[in-house]
């Protein structure tokens, strides 16, 4: 059974809009706004790019948008807004990785491969939300992925482009987490199939388009564009090999399950 697709929540109904044949109303929605900060200088770029990649892969990220943040605190040029996926304003409880992998093993494997692709060294229980009754999983908070949290994003991308990332060992500085799902996955076939899924759904053309749009919107500089597209292309084409090379990091998968000899 597939997980429930995301359904989001209206904060308020407004008046009906006239002039159309269908019943159309104005409405207010709630969301969460992020802006760049000294500690996370590429937050907005990371969130937007990760969101675009995740949507291409049909992963359950809340819909989001770039917004004009100039009227908010600090007068930032751009912000990133993602829709509230909870029926209340209360932050959902951290997900239990054992429960998530047990209920949605294929999706869990796809999330691990997605995080491997985008150099996400900050996937922890607090940025996954799972509702067992509806089998709904929400995936959010990618501010530390891709360009990282250092001022020199180009240097960061060159350092991490061949690193496994998910084991909590990365030359990125700042907070680093061991991926919360990798110790609970139990099928090499599902992981390798997830890598094939990413390779099939995500093309080099799409990769290039996303990076080009990020530069055109001023989210990344021309130099960061070159480093980002080089890093993503390298990781995308080597996903299977990176899984094989780091197979011992998946502690619940027997070596024999990967097939011998390992390429």
Secondary structure as GFF3:
##gff-version 3
##sequence-region A 1 263
A	DSSP	beta_strand	10	16	.	.	.	ID=ss1
A	DSSP	beta_strand	25	29	.	.	.	ID=ss2
A	DSSP	beta_strand	31	34	.	.	.	ID=ss3
A	DSSP	alpha_helix	43	56	.	.	.	ID=ss4
A	DSSP	beta_strand	64	68	.	.	.	ID=ss5
A	DSSP	three_ten_helix	73	75	.	.	.	ID=ss6
A	DSSP	beta_strand	78	83	.	.	.	ID=ss7
A	DSSP	alpha_helix	97	103	.	.	.	ID=ss8
A	DSSP	alpha_helix	105	117	.	.	.	ID=ss9
A	DSSP	three_ten_helix	125	127	.	.	.	ID=ss10
A	DSSP	beta_strand	128	131	.	.	.	ID=ss11
A	DSSP	beta_strand	136	139	.	.	.	ID=ss12
A	DSSP	alpha_helix	153	160	.	.	.	ID=ss13
A	DSSP	alpha_helix	188	201	.	.	.	ID=ss14
A	DSSP	alpha_helix	204	216	.	.	.	ID=ss15
A	DSSP	alpha_helix	222	237	.	.	.	ID=ss16
A	DSSP	alpha_helix	239	245	.	.	.	ID=ss17
A	DSSP	three_ten_helix	247	249	.	.	.	ID=ss18
A	DSSP	three_ten_helix	255	258	.	.	.	ID=ss19
###
